[in-house]
Amino acid sequence: MTTTNLADTAGAARPGTGQPAHDVADLALAGEGRRRIEWAEREMPVLRLIRERFERERPLDGLRIGACLHVTTETANLMRTLAAGGASVALCASNPLSTQDDAAAALVAEYGISTYARRGVDRDGYYAHLNAVADTQPQLTMDDGCDLVTLLHKERPADLAGVMAGTEETTTGVIRLRAMAADGALRFPVVAVNEALTKHLFDNRYGTGQSTVDGILRATNILLAGRRVVVAGYGWVGRGIATRMRGMGAQVTVVEVDPVRAIEALMDGFLVMTSLEAAAWGDVFVTATGNLNVFRAEHFKLMHDGAILANSGHFDAELQLPALHEMAGGRIREARRSVQEYDLGDKRLYVLGEGRLVNLAAAEGHPAAVMDMSFANQALSAEYVAQHHAELTPQVYVVPEDIDREVARLKLASLGIKIDEMTAEQAAYVSSWQHGT
Ligand SMILES: NC(=O)c1ccc[n+]([C@@H]2O[C@H](COP(=O)([O-])OP(=O)(O)OC[C@H]3O[C@@H](n4cnc5c(N)ncnc54)[C@H](O)[C@@H]3O)[C@@H](O)[C@H]2O)c1
């Protein structure tokens, strides 16, 4: 079934030109995109080493990969790696506001990768792009937020038979996949790249931590020193944001629903309070829960004039924007790029990047150095499922430990850092139960 309905300017594959089928904003941006992709590559030595090996060994030869990821310069380097491994790749965006149009153009015109992504595309366009990727009949799916897997399962079940496996990049996608597996609905195995230690410990924490602060600053240019910042969710992402906000001199309060995480936040030195208490206290609110309506009408009523709201969780559902729309009665305007002002009569509230992940909507997403490890896990997981899919059943798998450790080893080596090895005596000691006091 083909439900693809692309923009008039979309291009079909042009034989002889090396230009694949695509729908991007402006191919004239390809030169700038290529320069920025090469700049990102300088910070991605692990992925570069994998690409060089893939060029020699071609472990993905003939494999059709359908990817739904944030279309950024770092993702472009992952796509190049998969193509170097012999895969034929089609890429669409995993968020309408995260696409870097120059990177998308370069993928098509400079690297010959079928790309369907335009920044600011509407909902129909977003799904047309997903369907265009699904039309390529992927044998391997690579998702960030599970939208491609969901589309195949809900709208295109006939296409499921050809899919051998998938990989998933983010926490929210993994939660969805586990729910699908528990329901018996998942029809092919998926490797949860997010669960690799070399992914979430660094990407979710340091990558999102830094880039969320970056997004808020690029959107608003406010001084963070002395501000009251509320971070909802103290998972890997929330920990990173809270820590980086404190580093900028902000006073930080954490809002949680998990008592263990709340104690952790307290002992890390943050204030902890309920979301209603925090609503009246904060100047800047950042959500990172993966949950729904974390700040809603009852909170908006308590917030003070000028409060700024941003989200760094996967979906734009963490701020209850329909309620804010209603409270503003249509008095909404663009205060500056990526800042929407909601005039509630007695006060004005500001929402960044339409409530979509602020680090990608208002900045450039994670620094390449951290995506190096996340996407090394993606590339090696793709190789793993290409080799092992016949042994896997339709469930969610963690990244094999040897891949995780190999990524860490390569990263350290690329930084010129050496670490110790246990002596033979130490190795025997830690594996023995005979030694006592
Ligand atoms: N912006 C990005 O680039 C980026 C990068 C990685 C992950 N993510 C997304 O960020 C979100 C969080 O990821 P994570 O890895 O930190 O997940 P996590 O599961 O480690 O943490 C989420 C935390 O939110 C808490 N929480 C849930 N509901 C809450 C509520 N109503 N109020 C307060 N706290 C609540 C949970 O108890 C948990 O501690 C996910 O949606 C993930 O996909 C975004």
The ligand as an SDF file (V2000), in Angstrom:
LIG
                    3D

 44 48  0  0  0  0  0  0  0  0999 V2000
   15.8320   15.9260   23.7650 N   0  0  0  0  0  0  0  0  0  0  0  0
   16.5860   14.9160   23.4010 C   0  0  0  0  0  0  0  0  0  0  0  0
   17.4550   15.0320   22.5370 O   0  0  0  0  0  0  0  0  0  0  0  0
   16.4270   13.6050   24.0970 C   0  0  0  0  0  0  0  0  0  0  0  0
   17.5020   12.7200   24.2140 C   0  0  0  0  0  0  0  0  0  0  0  0
   17.3260   11.5140   24.9080 C   0  0  0  0  0  0  0  0  0  0  0  0
   16.0670   11.2170   25.4360 C   0  0  0  0  0  0  0  0  0  0  0  0
   15.0220   12.0860   25.2540 N   0  0  0  0  0  0  0  0  0  0  0  0
   13.6760   11.8400   25.7880 C   0  0  0  0  0  0  0  0  0  0  0  0
   13.6230   12.4270   27.1050 O   0  0  0  0  0  0  0  0  0  0  0  0
   12.6270   11.7500   27.8890 C   0  0  0  0  0  0  0  0  0  0  0  0
   13.2580   11.2890   29.2100 C   0  0  0  0  0  0  0  0  0  0  0  0
   14.2900   10.3350   28.9260 O   0  0  0  0  0  0  0  0  0  0  0  0
   15.1570    9.6760   30.1040 P   0  0  0  0  0  0  0  0  0  0  0  0
   16.1470    8.7950   29.4250 O   0  0  0  0  0  0  0  0  0  0  0  0
   15.5840   10.6880   31.0800 O   0  0  0  0  0  0  0  0  0  0  0  0
   14.0010    8.7590   30.7800 O   0  0  0  0  0  0  0  0  0  0  0  0
   13.9590    8.1670   32.2550 P   0  0  0  0  0  0  0  0  0  0  0  0
   12.9190    7.1160   32.2260 O   0  0  0  0  0  0  0  0  0  0  0  0
   15.3510    7.8320   32.7260 O   0  0  0  0  0  0  0  0  0  0  0  0
   13.4620    9.4020   33.1500 O   0  0  0  0  0  0  0  0  0  0  0  0
   12.1690    9.9320   33.1460 C   0  0  0  0  0  0  0  0  0  0  0  0
   11.8680   10.4100   34.5710 C   0  0  0  0  0  0  0  0  0  0  0  0
   10.6550   11.1600   34.5570 O   0  0  0  0  0  0  0  0  0  0  0  0
    9.9370   10.8450   35.7380 C   0  0  0  0  0  0  0  0  0  0  0  0
    8.5160   11.1600   35.5320 N   0  0  0  0  0  0  0  0  0  0  0  0
    7.5680   10.4570   34.8690 C   0  0  0  0  0  0  0  0  0  0  0  0
    6.3880   11.0830   34.9210 N   0  0  0  0  0  0  0  0  0  0  0  0
    6.5880   12.2240   35.6300 C   0  0  0  0  0  0  0  0  0  0  0  0
    5.7440   13.2980   36.0350 C   0  0  0  0  0  0  0  0  0  0  0  0
    4.4500   13.3220   35.7020 N   0  0  0  0  0  0  0  0  0  0  0  0
    6.2940   14.2920   36.7670 N   0  0  0  0  0  0  0  0  0  0  0  0
    7.6030   14.2770   37.1230 C   0  0  0  0  0  0  0  0  0  0  0  0
    8.4500   13.2740   36.7730 N   0  0  0  0  0  0  0  0  0  0  0  0
    7.9470   12.2670   36.0250 C   0  0  0  0  0  0  0  0  0  0  0  0
   10.2060    9.3630   35.9440 C   0  0  0  0  0  0  0  0  0  0  0  0
    9.9470    8.9770   37.2940 O   0  0  0  0  0  0  0  0  0  0  0  0
   11.6810    9.2640   35.5740 C   0  0  0  0  0  0  0  0  0  0  0  0
   12.5220    9.4490   36.6830 O   0  0  0  0  0  0  0  0  0  0  0  0
   12.1250   10.6200   26.9920 C   0  0  0  0  0  0  0  0  0  0  0  0
   10.9680   11.0600   26.3190 O   0  0  0  0  0  0  0  0  0  0  0  0
   13.2640   10.4140   26.0060 C   0  0  0  0  0  0  0  0  0  0  0  0
   12.8460    9.7800   24.8320 O   0  0  0  0  0  0  0  0  0  0  0  0
   15.1890   13.2770   24.6220 C   0  0  0  0  0  0  0  0  0  0  0  0
  1  2  1  0
  2  3  2  0
  2  4  1  0
  4  5  1  0
  4 44  2  0
  5  6  2  0
  6  7  1  0
  7  8  2  0
  8  9  1  0
  8 44  1  0
  9 10  1  0
  9 42  1  0
 10 11  1  0
 11 12  1  0
 11 40  1  0
 12 13  1  0
 13 14  1  0
 14 15  2  0
 14 16  1  0
 14 17  1  0
 17 18  1  0
 18 19  2  0
 18 20  1  0
 18 21  1  0
 21 22  1  0
 22 23  1  0
 23 24  1  0
 23 38  1  0
 24 25  1  0
 25 26  1  0
 25 36  1  0
 26 27  1  0
 26 35  1  0
 27 28  2  0
 28 29  1  0
 29 30  1  0
 29 35  2  0
 30 31  1  0
 30 32  2  0
 32 33  1  0
 33 34  2  0
 34 35  1  0
 36 37  1  0
 36 38  1  0
 38 39  1  0
 40 41  1  0
 40 42  1  0
 42 43  1  0
M  CHG  2   8   1  16  -1
M  END
$$$$
